[in-house]
Every structure is written in structure tokens, then in C-alpha cells.
Amino acid sequence: MTYTEIIASVLNSDQTSYSIAKAIGVPVQTIDRYRNGSNIDNMKLYIAEKIVSYYHTEKKPSD
């Protein structure tokens, strides 16, 4: 998976915006902004890195 796909997977998951935001240390509004249509290609790098790290540690994808 590409980083864009990983980020989209986390944002489109059943996890609440609050739980994702709390886990990665960003405001809930930041997660909501990307969930509500803001282009993830314009996401700040530090937020993208935190989401990808969250995916690898918390989501544990089944391959």
C-alpha cells in the first residue's frame, strides 16, 4: 500500500475522529478536516507520518 492509501484507510475506518486524534496527538478538527473532503495530498508531512505510524502500530493490517 502507498502512504496515500494507508492514510485514506485510517481516515475511512470505523475509528472515531477523537480516538485517532488522541492516539496520534493532533486536534480532532484536523482529522475531521481530512475526513470531510480536504485533499490528503496537501496534508502536512508530520501529520501524514503520525497517521502511517498509527496504522502500522494500531491497525495491524491482515495481509
HTML snippet that shows the backbone in 3Dmol.js (N, CA, C, O; Angstrom):
<script src="https://3Dmol.org/build/3Dmol-min.js"></script>
<div id="view" style="width:600px;height:400px;position:relative"></div>
<script>
const pdb = `
ATOM      1  N   MET A   1       0.834  -1.192   0.000  1.00  0.00           N
ATOM      2  CA  MET A   1       0.000   0.000   0.000  1.00  0.00           C
ATOM      3  C   MET A   1       0.873   1.247   0.000  1.00  0.00           C
ATOM      4  O   MET A   1       1.929   1.287   0.631  1.00  0.00           O
ATOM      5  N   THR A   2       0.418   2.250  -0.710  1.00  0.00           N
ATOM      6  CA  THR A   2       1.112   3.535  -0.683  1.00  0.00           C
ATOM      7  C   THR A   2       0.711   4.288   0.582  1.00  0.00           C
ATOM      8  O   THR A   2      -0.273   3.944   1.237  1.00  0.00           O
ATOM      9  N   TYR A   3       1.479   5.311   0.914  1.00  0.00           N
ATOM     10  CA  TYR A   3       1.136   6.111   2.086  1.00  0.00           C
ATOM     11  C   TYR A   3      -0.226   6.767   1.928  1.00  0.00           C
ATOM     12  O   TYR A   3      -0.978   6.879   2.896  1.00  0.00           O
ATOM     13  N   THR A   4      -0.548   7.199   0.726  1.00  0.00           N
ATOM     14  CA  THR A   4      -1.851   7.812   0.481  1.00  0.00           C
ATOM     15  C   THR A   4      -2.968   6.817   0.758  1.00  0.00           C
ATOM     16  O   THR A   4      -3.986   7.178   1.348  1.00  0.00           O
ATOM     17  N   GLU A   5      -2.790   5.575   0.339  1.00  0.00           N
ATOM     18  CA  GLU A   5      -3.798   4.538   0.586  1.00  0.00           C
ATOM     19  C   GLU A   5      -3.909   4.220   2.070  1.00  0.00           C
ATOM     20  O   GLU A   5      -5.008   4.000   2.579  1.00  0.00           O
ATOM     21  N   ILE A   6      -2.782   4.195   2.761  1.00  0.00           N
ATOM     22  CA  ILE A   6      -2.789   3.933   4.203  1.00  0.00           C
ATOM     23  C   ILE A   6      -3.533   5.046   4.935  1.00  0.00           C
ATOM     24  O   ILE A   6      -4.367   4.776   5.799  1.00  0.00           O
ATOM     25  N   ILE A   7      -3.234   6.285   4.591  1.00  0.00           N
ATOM     26  CA  ILE A   7      -3.893   7.428   5.233  1.00  0.00           C
ATOM     27  C   ILE A   7      -5.388   7.392   4.958  1.00  0.00           C
ATOM     28  O   ILE A   7      -6.190   7.604   5.867  1.00  0.00           O
ATOM     29  N   ALA A   8      -5.768   7.126   3.718  1.00  0.00           N
ATOM     30  CA  ALA A   8      -7.189   7.037   3.368  1.00  0.00           C
ATOM     31  C   ALA A   8      -7.859   5.909   4.138  1.00  0.00           C
ATOM     32  O   ALA A   8      -9.000   6.048   4.578  1.00  0.00           O
ATOM     33  N   SER A   9      -7.158   4.794   4.303  1.00  0.00           N
ATOM     34  CA  SER A   9      -7.702   3.659   5.047  1.00  0.00           C
ATOM     35  C   SER A   9      -7.999   4.035   6.493  1.00  0.00           C
ATOM     36  O   SER A   9      -9.053   3.686   7.026  1.00  0.00           O
ATOM     37  N   VAL A  10      -7.077   4.740   7.122  1.00  0.00           N
ATOM     38  CA  VAL A  10      -7.284   5.168   8.511  1.00  0.00           C
ATOM     39  C   VAL A  10      -8.432   6.170   8.591  1.00  0.00           C
ATOM     40  O   VAL A  10      -9.294   6.061   9.462  1.00  0.00           O
ATOM     41  N   LEU A  11      -8.444   7.139   7.687  1.00  0.00           N
ATOM     42  CA  LEU A  11      -9.484   8.168   7.728  1.00  0.00           C
ATOM     43  C   LEU A  11     -10.865   7.607   7.418  1.00  0.00           C
ATOM     44  O   LEU A  11     -11.866   8.136   7.903  1.00  0.00           O
ATOM     45  N   ASN A  12     -10.938   6.554   6.625  1.00  0.00           N
ATOM     46  CA  ASN A  12     -12.223   5.951   6.261  1.00  0.00           C
ATOM     47  C   ASN A  12     -12.615   4.793   7.171  1.00  0.00           C
ATOM     48  O   ASN A  12     -13.615   4.118   6.925  1.00  0.00           O
ATOM     49  N   SER A  13     -11.836   4.563   8.212  1.00  0.00           N
ATOM     50  CA  SER A  13     -12.120   3.454   9.126  1.00  0.00           C
ATOM     51  C   SER A  13     -13.290   3.789  10.051  1.00  0.00           C
ATOM     52  O   SER A  13     -13.821   4.899  10.030  1.00  0.00           O
ATOM     53  N   ASP A  14     -13.674   2.815  10.855  1.00  0.00           N
ATOM     54  CA  ASP A  14     -14.757   2.998  11.820  1.00  0.00           C
ATOM     55  C   ASP A  14     -14.296   3.716  13.089  1.00  0.00           C
ATOM     56  O   ASP A  14     -15.118   4.045  13.945  1.00  0.00           O
ATOM     57  N   GLN A  15     -12.999   3.961  13.216  1.00  0.00           N
ATOM     58  CA  GLN A  15     -12.476   4.673  14.375  1.00  0.00           C
ATOM     59  C   GLN A  15     -13.038   6.091  14.400  1.00  0.00           C
ATOM     60  O   GLN A  15     -13.200   6.721  13.355  1.00  0.00           O
ATOM     61  N   THR A  16     -13.331   6.579  15.584  1.00  0.00           N
ATOM     62  CA  THR A  16     -13.817   7.954  15.688  1.00  0.00           C
ATOM     63  C   THR A  16     -12.666   8.926  15.442  1.00  0.00           C
ATOM     64  O   THR A  16     -11.496   8.596  15.639  1.00  0.00           O
ATOM     65  N   SER A  17     -13.022  10.110  15.015  1.00  0.00           N
ATOM     66  CA  SER A  17     -12.005  11.152  14.824  1.00  0.00           C
ATOM     67  C   SER A  17     -11.285  11.422  16.138  1.00  0.00           C
ATOM     68  O   SER A  17     -10.076  11.654  16.157  1.00  0.00           O
ATOM     69  N   TYR A  18     -12.030  11.391  17.229  1.00  0.00           N
ATOM     70  CA  TYR A  18     -11.439  11.631  18.544  1.00  0.00           C
ATOM     71  C   TYR A  18     -10.379  10.588  18.875  1.00  0.00           C
ATOM     72  O   TYR A  18      -9.290  10.935  19.331  1.00  0.00           O
ATOM     73  N   SER A  19     -10.688   9.309  18.649  1.00  0.00           N
ATOM     74  CA  SER A  19      -9.731   8.263  19.017  1.00  0.00           C
ATOM     75  C   SER A  19      -8.471   8.325  18.159  1.00  0.00           C
ATOM     76  O   SER A  19      -7.370   8.092  18.657  1.00  0.00           O
ATOM     77  N   ILE A  20      -8.625   8.636  16.883  1.00  0.00           N
ATOM     78  CA  ILE A  20      -7.449   8.771  16.013  1.00  0.00           C
ATOM     79  C   ILE A  20      -6.627   9.977  16.447  1.00  0.00           C
ATOM     80  O   ILE A  20      -5.409   9.886  16.597  1.00  0.00           O
ATOM     81  N   ALA A  21      -7.296  11.105  16.648  1.00  0.00           N
ATOM     82  CA  ALA A  21      -6.603  12.336  17.043  1.00  0.00           C
ATOM     83  C   ALA A  21      -5.865  12.159  18.361  1.00  0.00           C
ATOM     84  O   ALA A  21      -4.722  12.593  18.499  1.00  0.00           O
ATOM     85  N   LYS A  22      -6.510  11.526  19.324  1.00  0.00           N
ATOM     86  CA  LYS A  22      -5.888  11.310  20.627  1.00  0.00           C
ATOM     87  C   LYS A  22      -4.669  10.406  20.495  1.00  0.00           C
ATOM     88  O   LYS A  22      -3.639  10.655  21.122  1.00  0.00           O
ATOM     89  N   ALA A  23      -4.781   9.360  19.684  1.00  0.00           N
ATOM     90  CA  ALA A  23      -3.687   8.405  19.520  1.00  0.00           C
ATOM     91  C   ALA A  23      -2.464   9.018  18.846  1.00  0.00           C
ATOM     92  O   ALA A  23      -1.331   8.659  19.167  1.00  0.00           O
ATOM     93  N   ILE A  24      -2.689   9.941  17.912  1.00  0.00           N
ATOM     94  CA  ILE A  24      -1.548  10.494  17.179  1.00  0.00           C
ATOM     95  C   ILE A  24      -1.136  11.879  17.651  1.00  0.00           C
ATOM     96  O   ILE A  24      -0.098  12.393  17.236  1.00  0.00           O
ATOM     97  N   GLY A  25      -1.940  12.487  18.515  1.00  0.00           N
ATOM     98  CA  GLY A  25      -1.563  13.769  19.102  1.00  0.00           C
ATOM     99  C   GLY A  25      -1.818  14.987  18.240  1.00  0.00           C
ATOM    100  O   GLY A  25      -1.012  15.917  18.209  1.00  0.00           O
ATOM    101  N   VAL A  26      -2.946  14.982  17.538  1.00  0.00           N
ATOM    102  CA  VAL A  26      -3.346  16.162  16.759  1.00  0.00           C
ATOM    103  C   VAL A  26      -4.764  16.539  17.161  1.00  0.00           C
ATOM    104  O   VAL A  26      -5.475  15.715  17.736  1.00  0.00           O
ATOM    105  N   PRO A  27      -5.194  17.766  16.873  1.00  0.00           N
ATOM    106  CA  PRO A  27      -6.568  18.155  17.200  1.00  0.00           C
ATOM    107  C   PRO A  27      -7.600  17.345  16.409  1.00  0.00           C
ATOM    108  O   PRO A  27      -7.352  16.949  15.271  1.00  0.00           O
ATOM    109  N   VAL A  28      -8.745  17.110  17.020  1.00  0.00           N
ATOM    110  CA  VAL A  28      -9.835  16.387  16.355  1.00  0.00           C
ATOM    111  C   VAL A  28     -10.232  17.101  15.069  1.00  0.00           C
ATOM    112  O   VAL A  28     -10.563  16.455  14.074  1.00  0.00           O
ATOM    113  N   GLN A  29     -10.201  18.414  15.086  1.00  0.00           N
ATOM    114  CA  GLN A  29     -10.582  19.191  13.910  1.00  0.00           C
ATOM    115  C   GLN A  29      -9.689  18.871  12.709  1.00  0.00           C
ATOM    116  O   GLN A  29     -10.137  18.928  11.564  1.00  0.00           O
ATOM    117  N   THR A  30      -8.442  18.540  12.973  1.00  0.00           N
ATOM    118  CA  THR A  30      -7.526  18.186  11.886  1.00  0.00           C
ATOM    119  C   THR A  30      -7.983  16.908  11.204  1.00  0.00           C
ATOM    120  O   THR A  30      -8.019  16.837   9.976  1.00  0.00           O
ATOM    121  N   ILE A  31      -8.331  15.903  11.989  1.00  0.00           N
ATOM    122  CA  ILE A  31      -8.815  14.636  11.421  1.00  0.00           C
ATOM    123  C   ILE A  31     -10.134  14.872  10.696  1.00  0.00           C
ATOM    124  O   ILE A  31     -10.332  14.375   9.588  1.00  0.00           O
ATOM    125  N   ASP A  32     -11.031  15.624  11.313  1.00  0.00           N
ATOM    126  CA  ASP A  32     -12.330  15.915  10.686  1.00  0.00           C
ATOM    127  C   ASP A  32     -12.169  16.635   9.348  1.00  0.00           C
ATOM    128  O   ASP A  32     -12.907  16.365   8.401  1.00  0.00           O
ATOM    129  N   ARG A  33     -11.214  17.540   9.276  1.00  0.00           N
ATOM    130  CA  ARG A  33     -10.995  18.288   8.037  1.00  0.00           C
ATOM    131  C   ARG A  33     -10.682  17.338   6.880  1.00  0.00           C
ATOM    132  O   ARG A  33     -11.218  17.498   5.783  1.00  0.00           O
ATOM    133  N   TYR A  34      -9.826  16.362   7.120  1.00  0.00           N
ATOM    134  CA  TYR A  34      -9.471  15.425   6.054  1.00  0.00           C
ATOM    135  C   TYR A  34     -10.577  14.405   5.806  1.00  0.00           C
ATOM    136  O   TYR A  34     -10.742  13.932   4.681  1.00  0.00           O
ATOM    137  N   ARG A  35     -11.325  14.067   6.832  1.00  0.00           N
ATOM    138  CA  ARG A  35     -12.463  13.157   6.650  1.00  0.00           C
ATOM    139  C   ARG A  35     -13.590  13.819   5.865  1.00  0.00           C
ATOM    140  O   ARG A  35     -14.363  13.138   5.192  1.00  0.00           O
ATOM    141  N   ASN A  36     -13.683  15.127   5.947  1.00  0.00           N
ATOM    142  CA  ASN A  36     -14.772  15.850   5.293  1.00  0.00           C
ATOM    143  C   ASN A  36     -14.388  16.430   3.944  1.00  0.00           C
ATOM    144  O   ASN A  36     -15.045  17.349   3.454  1.00  0.00           O
ATOM    145  N   GLY A  37     -13.337  15.909   3.341  1.00  0.00           N
ATOM    146  CA  GLY A  37     -13.063  16.270   1.961  1.00  0.00           C
ATOM    147  C   GLY A  37     -11.815  17.067   1.663  1.00  0.00           C
ATOM    148  O   GLY A  37     -11.502  17.280   0.492  1.00  0.00           O
ATOM    149  N   SER A  38     -11.087  17.518   2.672  1.00  0.00           N
ATOM    150  CA  SER A  38      -9.849  18.229   2.376  1.00  0.00           C
ATOM    151  C   SER A  38      -8.871  17.246   1.735  1.00  0.00           C
ATOM    152  O   SER A  38      -8.780  16.094   2.157  1.00  0.00           O
ATOM    153  N   ASN A  39      -8.152  17.695   0.732  1.00  0.00           N
ATOM    154  CA  ASN A  39      -7.274  16.830  -0.046  1.00  0.00           C
ATOM    155  C   ASN A  39      -6.097  16.330   0.795  1.00  0.00           C
ATOM    156  O   ASN A  39      -5.309  17.131   1.300  1.00  0.00           O
ATOM    157  N   ILE A  40      -5.977  15.003   0.947  1.00  0.00           N
ATOM    158  CA  ILE A  40      -4.886  14.460   1.759  1.00  0.00           C
ATOM    159  C   ILE A  40      -3.526  14.643   1.088  1.00  0.00           C
ATOM    160  O   ILE A  40      -2.493  14.509   1.744  1.00  0.00           O
ATOM    161  N   ASP A  41      -3.514  14.946  -0.203  1.00  0.00           N
ATOM    162  CA  ASP A  41      -2.243  15.233  -0.874  1.00  0.00           C
ATOM    163  C   ASP A  41      -1.619  16.520  -0.344  1.00  0.00           C
ATOM    164  O   ASP A  41      -0.416  16.734  -0.499  1.00  0.00           O
ATOM    165  N   ASN A  42      -2.422  17.373   0.275  1.00  0.00           N
ATOM    166  CA  ASN A  42      -1.922  18.626   0.838  1.00  0.00           C
ATOM    167  C   ASN A  42      -1.681  18.536   2.343  1.00  0.00           C
ATOM    168  O   ASN A  42      -1.417  19.549   2.990  1.00  0.00           O
ATOM    169  N   MET A  43      -1.771  17.329   2.902  1.00  0.00           N
ATOM    170  CA  MET A  43      -1.588  17.122   4.336  1.00  0.00           C
ATOM    171  C   MET A  43      -0.140  17.429   4.732  1.00  0.00           C
ATOM    172  O   MET A  43       0.795  17.121   3.992  1.00  0.00           O
ATOM    173  N   LYS A  44       0.026  18.029   5.888  1.00  0.00           N
ATOM    174  CA  LYS A  44       1.374  18.299   6.385  1.00  0.00           C
ATOM    175  C   LYS A  44       2.087  16.974   6.642  1.00  0.00           C
ATOM    176  O   LYS A  44       1.474  15.998   7.075  1.00  0.00           O
ATOM    177  N   LEU A  45       3.375  16.958   6.372  1.00  0.00           N
ATOM    178  CA  LEU A  45       4.155  15.730   6.456  1.00  0.00           C
ATOM    179  C   LEU A  45       4.132  15.123   7.852  1.00  0.00           C
ATOM    180  O   LEU A  45       4.022  13.905   7.988  1.00  0.00           O
ATOM    181  N   TYR A  46       4.233  15.943   8.890  1.00  0.00           N
ATOM    182  CA  TYR A  46       4.267  15.384  10.236  1.00  0.00           C
ATOM    183  C   TYR A  46       2.954  14.691  10.591  1.00  0.00           C
ATOM    184  O   TYR A  46       2.961  13.712  11.336  1.00  0.00           O
ATOM    185  N   ILE A  47       1.837  15.175  10.076  1.00  0.00           N
ATOM    186  CA  ILE A  47       0.546  14.526  10.320  1.00  0.00           C
ATOM    187  C   ILE A  47       0.478  13.216   9.551  1.00  0.00           C
ATOM    188  O   ILE A  47       0.031  12.200  10.084  1.00  0.00           O
ATOM    189  N   ALA A  48       0.919  13.239   8.305  1.00  0.00           N
ATOM    190  CA  ALA A  48       0.927  12.019   7.491  1.00  0.00           C
ATOM    191  C   ALA A  48       1.790  10.948   8.146  1.00  0.00           C
ATOM    192  O   ALA A  48       1.396   9.783   8.194  1.00  0.00           O
ATOM    193  N   GLU A  49       2.956  11.323   8.649  1.00  0.00           N
ATOM    194  CA  GLU A  49       3.845  10.363   9.311  1.00  0.00           C
ATOM    195  C   GLU A  49       3.184   9.767  10.548  1.00  0.00           C
ATOM    196  O   GLU A  49       3.310   8.570  10.803  1.00  0.00           O
ATOM    197  N   LYS A  50       2.482  10.594  11.315  1.00  0.00           N
ATOM    198  CA  LYS A  50       1.812  10.102  12.517  1.00  0.00           C
ATOM    199  C   LYS A  50       0.697   9.125  12.164  1.00  0.00           C
ATOM    200  O   LYS A  50       0.514   8.122  12.854  1.00  0.00           O
ATOM    201  N   ILE A  51      -0.048   9.405  11.100  1.00  0.00           N
ATOM    202  CA  ILE A  51      -1.140   8.517  10.692  1.00  0.00           C
ATOM    203  C   ILE A  51      -0.589   7.192  10.191  1.00  0.00           C
ATOM    204  O   ILE A  51      -1.133   6.137  10.516  1.00  0.00           O
ATOM    205  N   VAL A  52       0.478   7.227   9.407  1.00  0.00           N
ATOM    206  CA  VAL A  52       1.085   5.989   8.903  1.00  0.00           C
ATOM    207  C   VAL A  52       1.634   5.171  10.067  1.00  0.00           C
ATOM    208  O   VAL A  52       1.468   3.951  10.097  1.00  0.00           O
ATOM    209  N   SER A  53       2.279   5.821  11.015  1.00  0.00           N
ATOM    210  CA  SER A  53       2.787   5.127  12.197  1.00  0.00           C
ATOM    211  C   SER A  53       1.645   4.505  12.991  1.00  0.00           C
ATOM    212  O   SER A  53       1.746   3.363  13.440  1.00  0.00           O
ATOM    213  N   TYR A  54       0.565   5.249  13.162  1.00  0.00           N
ATOM    214  CA  TYR A  54      -0.628   4.741  13.848  1.00  0.00           C
ATOM    215  C   TYR A  54      -1.152   3.498  13.144  1.00  0.00           C
ATOM    216  O   TYR A  54      -1.490   2.511  13.797  1.00  0.00           O
ATOM    217  N   TYR A  55      -1.221   3.537  11.830  1.00  0.00           N
ATOM    218  CA  TYR A  55      -1.707   2.400  11.043  1.00  0.00           C
ATOM    219  C   TYR A  55      -0.862   1.164  11.318  1.00  0.00           C
ATOM    220  O   TYR A  55      -1.398   0.078  11.541  1.00  0.00           O
ATOM    221  N   HIS A  56       0.456   1.326  11.303  1.00  0.00           N
ATOM    222  CA  HIS A  56       1.343   0.179  11.470  1.00  0.00           C
ATOM    223  C   HIS A  56       1.353  -0.359  12.895  1.00  0.00           C
ATOM    224  O   HIS A  56       1.558  -1.556  13.092  1.00  0.00           O
ATOM    225  N   THR A  57       1.138   0.493  13.894  1.00  0.00           N
ATOM    226  CA  THR A  57       1.176   0.019  15.275  1.00  0.00           C
ATOM    227  C   THR A  57      -0.188  -0.377  15.819  1.00  0.00           C
ATOM    228  O   THR A  57      -0.287  -1.322  16.602  1.00  0.00           O
ATOM    229  N   GLU A  58      -1.230   0.323  15.424  1.00  0.00           N
ATOM    230  CA  GLU A  58      -2.556   0.085  15.995  1.00  0.00           C
ATOM    231  C   GLU A  58      -3.465  -0.761  15.118  1.00  0.00           C
ATOM    232  O   GLU A  58      -4.195  -1.614  15.623  1.00  0.00           O
ATOM    233  N   LYS A  59      -3.429  -0.539  13.832  1.00  0.00           N
ATOM    234  CA  LYS A  59      -4.366  -1.220  12.946  1.00  0.00           C
ATOM    235  C   LYS A  59      -3.952  -2.664  12.678  1.00  0.00           C
ATOM    236  O   LYS A  59      -4.805  -3.533  12.498  1.00  0.00           O
ATOM    237  N   LYS A  60      -2.652  -2.920  12.651  1.00  0.00           N
ATOM    238  CA  LYS A  60      -2.127  -4.251  12.373  1.00  0.00           C
ATOM    239  C   LYS A  60      -2.872  -4.915  11.220  1.00  0.00           C
ATOM    240  O   LYS A  60      -3.659  -5.838  11.429  1.00  0.00           O
ATOM    241  N   PRO A  61      -2.619  -4.442  10.010  1.00  0.00           N
ATOM    242  CA  PRO A  61      -3.355  -4.963   8.850  1.00  0.00           C
ATOM    243  C   PRO A  61      -3.139  -6.454   8.659  1.00  0.00           C
ATOM    244  O   PRO A  61      -2.050  -6.970   8.911  1.00  0.00           O
ATOM    245  N   SER A  62      -4.154  -7.124   8.224  1.00  0.00           N
ATOM    246  CA  SER A  62      -4.049  -8.565   7.974  1.00  0.00           C
ATOM    247  C   SER A  62      -3.770  -8.782   6.500  1.00  0.00           C
ATOM    248  O   SER A  62      -4.626  -8.534   5.651  1.00  0.00           O
ATOM    249  N   ASP A  63      -2.578  -9.242   6.205  1.00  0.00           N
ATOM    250  CA  ASP A  63      -2.190  -9.499   4.816  1.00  0.00           C
ATOM    251  C   ASP A  63      -2.051 -10.982   4.588  1.00  0.00           C
ATOM    252  O   ASP A  63      -1.729 -11.409   3.480  1.00  0.00           O
TER     253      ASP A  63
END
`;
const viewer = $3Dmol.createViewer("view");
viewer.addModel(pdb, "pdb");
viewer.setStyle({}, {cartoon: {color: "spectrum"}});
viewer.zoomTo();
viewer.render();
</script>
